[in-house]
Structures are given as structure tokens and as C-alpha cells.
Amino acid sequence: MAGSPTRQVSGPERDPPLGERARRILASIVDDHIHGGEPVGSQAIARLPGVDCSSATVRAVMADLEAMGLLEKPHTSAGRVPTARGYRYYVDVLLHLQSPHPDEKKFIEARANEARGELDGLFAEASRTLHHLTRHAGVVATPRPHAERLRRIEFVQLREGRLLAVLVSRTGRVQNRLLTLDRSYGESELVQAENYLNQLLNDLTLEEARAKISAEMEAQQKALSQLEERALALGSKAVQVEARDPGAPAQPSGIHASILHLEGQASLLEEPTLAHDLGKIRALFRALDEKERLLSVLDKALVAEELTIFIGAESGIYDPELSIVAAPYRSEGEIVGALGVIGPTRMDYSRVIPLVEFTARAVGLALDPQDD
């Protein structure tokens, strides 16, 4: 393992106390299993540089680690493999990160910059990039519409009593809202309303904008000019919660209103524990098709406001042999969405974690508005 130690990530405080020798042996077993995929025997570990003990000593330590629930013995092998708890200890305590190769950084930045300005393309490209570099499934949740901050509002006159409000967010997302009015507005009135509202509501979320307009109308009820009063009336209609058909299902809120981009699900079938188990394969793909389950996992990274690792059953995804590495991405310093990698529990965390973090930063930079 090379690089600087990782910070502690998600997971309950349940790490058993281990001596230095047991730590070295556990780290060696996990590393060997990650890269080889096979159960690890004591003789193979004893031969590794830095272990400095006999195979008999290694066997004794492995037995202790198994008793602690950190290792387990497959029925068909004399070797041991890490349990989910063993991987958690490895990630929280023993893992050292490898910085992405300069070529990988250039690749990530180039893909993000090429898609700058086209949001759906940017998020789809980010999921493809994560899949390409890790060979696991890449997943990206788009920014939550109601959490995005306004950059500007524009009005387009359609016909008598009908107006199109165009809401542009700081990330570049555009929402078009059709307004029904009880009076018509002249072109100069619309321009003045735009200028007034853009100064008043700049950098607010829709919820904050609604509250701001309501407060302005109440606090300055008698002092408002006719222009300001009409502008606020327009603004109130533009940022109100969109009406829906009474018979239609309720719309999701929070991250659950996001669009999910998932790339490389088929790569999960290369994991030996899944490849020959049709029942597991079907259950896994049913789980991946359930948007709410994946979004709930990514939502935890948003709440934590930092990279988060879910090992095995911690993710809530069906298969206990899968892990998720997720990180939030920011626009102008504010968290707006999350992305990550879904792979086997024996994924190379030392490499995947920095790639996920770097991709999240690259997406955030691509979302930031460029100077005109």
C-alpha cells in the first residue's frame, strides 16, 4: 500500500483492538484478496515482505482474526477471505490511498470540460468516466431541482394573458414555466420586472425566493411602487410550486427528484460470486432498476457532506458482496448532487476512492459558471 492514509469514513464504531502484527497480516490478506480474488493461505502471507513471521504464526493470527469476525473460511478452501467487517476495518484503519495517475486526472478533466454547459451530457459522461477508469458501475445523481440557486429569470410574452417564465439556475439548468395572467404586460414592463427580480432573487433557491417575495410584499405593502408590485406578482407566479393533475402521483422531493445516470452494470457480472448464480443476478438487477434505493444511498453522502463508503449490506442494495463509494459534488462551493462507484466488496478501495473524489471535483468545476 502506498500514499497518504485515508481519513475515517462511514461505518459504526466497532473496530476491535488489533496489535501491529495482526494489522499487518489483515492488511496483507485483504490486499492479496482484492488483487487475486482467491482465498488467501498462511504460507502466501508469510512469504510477503514486511510480514516477518512464520506461516505457523500467521495461521494463529488468522484464526484470531476469524474469531473476531474479520475473516472467514470458504467451505471449499483452506485459505481465508475478508468478511464485510474485515473490509470495514481495512478501510477505516489500514487503508492508504493512491493518488490518481496524471493521465487519469487529465482524462477526467477533459471529459468534464468537453461536456461543460450541457448538463445531462456532463452527468452521463461522469458515470461513463467512472466506469471506464474503475471497471465497476458508475452512478451519478443530478442536482436536485429545488435545491439549485437562481442565476436569472427571464419572461417571454406569448399571447394575451399567457407568459413564459424561464428560470436559469447557477448550474445552468433551465426550467420553463407557463404563467396565466389576468392582465397583459408590455415589453418594457417585462424587462424592468426581470431586472428587479434578478437583483432581489439572485442566488436563492426556489423555496427561498418564494419566502423572499412574500416577505417583500408584506413588509413593504404600502411603500411598493406599481412596477415593484407587478414584478413581485410575476415573480411569485414564476417560483411557486408547479401545479399537478390531482389524479397524478405526488412528485418526489430532495435528491429523489434527481435523474440517475448509471453506467456499466454489466461489469458487476464479472464478480465470481455473481457470475454463476442466476438468482443473485436477477435480484441485483432488480435492485439497480429501483431508482429510489440507489438515490437513498447517494443521499447519505449528501447528508455526510463527504465521501462515504458502504460495504456489503450497509448500502441497502440487495447483494451483500457489493460496496458503494459515493461522494458529493459542489457548484460554487455548495453541495448539489452526488456520484459514485458500485462494485464488489473486494474492489481496490485505495484506487477507487481518489478517482471518485477527483471526478466529483471535476464535475463541480464544470458546473461553475465561466467568466464571460
N, C-alpha and C positions, 0 to 999 in steps of 0.2 A: 504494500500500500504506500502511495506517495502523495505528497501535497500537504496542505494545512488541515487540521482537524475540523470536522463539521460541527456546527452548533447542534445542540439537542433539538430534536424535532418532536412531532406529536407522539402520543402514547402515554399510558398511565405510568406513574412512578412505581415500577415493580421490579427494577433491576436487582438481582441478587448480588451480594458481595462476592467478587472473584479476585483471587490473587493474580499476580503478574503472569505466572506461568499458565494458569488457566485461561487468562485473557489471550495470551499469545496463541495457545492451542486452538481456542474457539475461533479467533480471527483467521487462523490458517485454514481451519476446516471450512468456514464459510467462504473464504476466498477460493479455495480449491473447488468447492461445490458450485459456486457461481460460474466459474470458467469451464468446469468439466461436466457438470450435470450429473455426475455419478456419486454414489455413496463413497465416503472417504474413510480409509483404513488407517490404523495407528502407524504402520510401517511407512506409509507415504508421508505422513505428517512428521515423523521422527527424522526423515531424510531432509526436510526443508531447512535452509539456512535460518538461523535465529531461534530455532526451537530448542536446541541444546539439551535434549534429554532422550532417553532410550524409548523404544517402542512400548516396552512394558509400562514405563511411567506415563506415556501418552495414553495407553489403554486405561490406566487407572483414572487419569484426569477425565477422559471421555466418559467413563462410567459415572463419575461425579456430575458432569455436565448433563448427562442423560437423566440422572436422578433429579436434577433441578428443573427439568423440562426444557432445556436449551437445545438438546439433541435428541434424535430418535433413531431407531434401527429399523430399516425396511425389512420385511419378512424374508425377502429373497437375497439378502446381502449381509456380509459380516461387518460392513462399514456403517458409518453414521451419516445422517443428513441433519441440517439445522431445522428446528421447528419454527413456527411463526414467532414464538417468544425468543428463540435464539437469534432470529433476524432482527427483532426489535432491539435486543441488547447490542448487537453488532452495529446497527445504525445509530443508536443513541450514544454509545460509549466508545466503540472501537474504530468506527469508520473514518478514513482520511479521504478527502476529495481530490480529484484530479481536474485541474483546470482544462477547459476545452482547448483542443488544438487550435492554433491561429487560423488554419484553413477552415475549421468548423465555425469559428466565430465569423469569418468573412462570409461563409455560405449563409449563415443565419441572417446576418445584417443585409446581405444582398437580396435575399428573398423578401425580407420585410420591406426594404426600401422600394423594391420593384412593385409591391402591392400597395404602397402608400397612397392614400386618397381613395381607395376602393375598399370599403370596409369588409364586405363579405369575402372578397378576394384575399385580403390580408389574413383573416382568421382561418380560411380554408388553407392558405399557404402555410400558416404556422403549424396546423395539425399535420400537414404533409411533411414539413421540415422535421418535426419531432419524430415522426415515423421513420423517415429516411435515415436520420442520424442514430437512432436508438434501436431500430428494427423491432420496436414494440408499437402498440397502438397510440397515436397522438390524439388528444382531445382538447378542444377549445370552446369555452362558453363565451358568447359575445357579450358586450356591455349590456347591462340592464337598462331598458329604455327610460324608466322613470328615475334612474339614478344619474343619468347623464346631465351635464350642465349646459345651459343655453349659451350659444355664441351670438345668435341673432334671430330675429323674427322678421319675416317679410310678408307683405299682403299683396295678393293679385286679384284685381276686380274681374269677376266672371260675367255676371249679368245682374240685373236689378234684384237686390236682396240676397245675392249669393257672392261669397268671398272665399278665396283660398288662402289659408294661413300656412306659411312654410316655416317650420321650426328647425333650425340647424344647431346641432349640439357641438360642443368643443371637440368631440372626436370626429366630427364630420357627418354624423348620421342625420338624415333628413326625414322629418315627419310632415306629411301634408294633411291638413285638416280643413274640411269643408264647413264653412260657417253660414248659417242662415240668419239674416239681419232684418230688422224692421224698418230700416232706412238705408239709403244709398250713401256712399262716400265718394268724394271727388279724389282725383289723383293726388293733389297736393295734400289733402287731409290724410291720405294713407301714408304718404312719405313722412309727414310730421308725426303721425302715430307711431310709425316704425322707429323714428329717431328717439322719441320719448320712451317707448317701451324698451328699446335696446339699451338705453342708458340705465333704466330702472331695474331691468331683469337680467342684465349680463352676468353670467357665471352662476346662475341659480338653477336648481333642479326644478322640475315642473311643480312639485309639491311646494317648494319654497317660493316659486313665482306666484302660485295661487294665494299663498299666505301674504306675500308682499302686496299684491294688488288689493286684496281685501283690507289690509291694514291701511293702505294709502287712501282708499275710498272712505273708510270710517274716520280716520284721523283728520282728513282734510276735506270733509264733506262740503263745508261752506266756502273753503278757500280755493277749490279747484276751478280752473278756467274751463270753458266749454271744450277746448281742444283736449285738455288733460282728462276731462270726464269721459269724452268719447273714446280716447285712446285706451283708457283703463277698461271701458266696457268691451272694446275689441280684444284687448289682452286677456280679459277674464274668459271670454269665449274660446280664445285660442289655446289656453293652457288648461282648460277644465278637463276632467276625466272624460274620455271618449264614451259616448253612449253606446250601448249594445242592444241587440234584439233581446227582449225579455225572455224568449224561449231558448236563447243560446247559453251554453255553459259559461260559468264565470271564468274570466281570464286570469292566468297565473300572475303572481306578483313577485318582486325580488328577483333573484337570479333565475327563478323558474319561468320568467318571461323571456329568458335568453334563448338564442338559437344555438344549437350544439353542432359543432363540426367534429366528426370522428373519422379518423383515417388509419387504415392498417389493422382492422380487426382480425383479418385472416392470419396475421403473424402470430396471434395467440395460439393457433392450432399447431405451431411448431413445438410448443412445450410438450415434452414426452408424457406428462401426466394427463394431458388432454387429448393428444393425437389419436389414441385408440379407444377412447371412451365416448361413444356416441351420445349417451345420456348427458354427460357433462358438457359436451359441445352444444347440444340443443339448449340446455339450461343457461349456459354462458351467453349465447347469442340472444336469447330472450331477454336476459338481464341488460345487455348492451343496447337493446332496442327500446328499453324503458328510459326515456329521457329524464324523467324525474329522479330516478335513482342516481344517475351519473351527476346530474346537476346538484343534488343534495351533497354529494361528496365534494364537489368543487366549491360549494357554498361554505364548507368548513374551512377551506383555505382562505376564503374572503374574510370570514369572521376572525381567523387567527392572524390575518394580515401578514403572513409569511409563508414560506414554503412548508408544506405539510406532507408527511408520508403515512400512508395507510397500508399496513401489512396484513395480508390474508383477510380474515373476517372483519377486521377493523373498518374496511371500506363499505361493507354492506352489500357489495356485489356478490353474486352467487358463489363463485368458486373461491374456496379458501386458499388456493395456491396462487392467487393473483394479488399484486400490490399496485397501488397508485401513488405516484409522485406528483403533487399539484402545487402550483404557485399562483398568487395573484399578479395581475399586471396593472400598471398605472397609466393614467393620462394626466399630464401636468401635475404629477405628484399625488393624485387621488386614485385609489383603487376603483376600477370599473369592471373588472372581469377576472376570469381565472383560466388557466390552461394546465396541461399535464400529460403524463405518460401512464398507460396501463400495460403492465407486463407481468411476467411470472415473479413469484416471491424471490427467486434466485437471480433477479436482474442485477446488473452491475451498478449498484447504487452510487458508487464513487464516481462514475462517469455520467449516469443519467441525471443526478441531482444538479450538477453545474450546467448541463445542457438545458434543463428545464428553466433554471433561473436566468440563464443568459437569453433564452428565447423570450421569456416574459419581459425582460428589459428591452429587447429589440422591438417587440410588439408595442410596448408603451411609447418608445421613442417614435415609432411610425405613426402612432395615434396623435402625438402632439402636433398642433398646427405649426406649419412652417411660416417663417417670416416672409411677408410679401416683398 
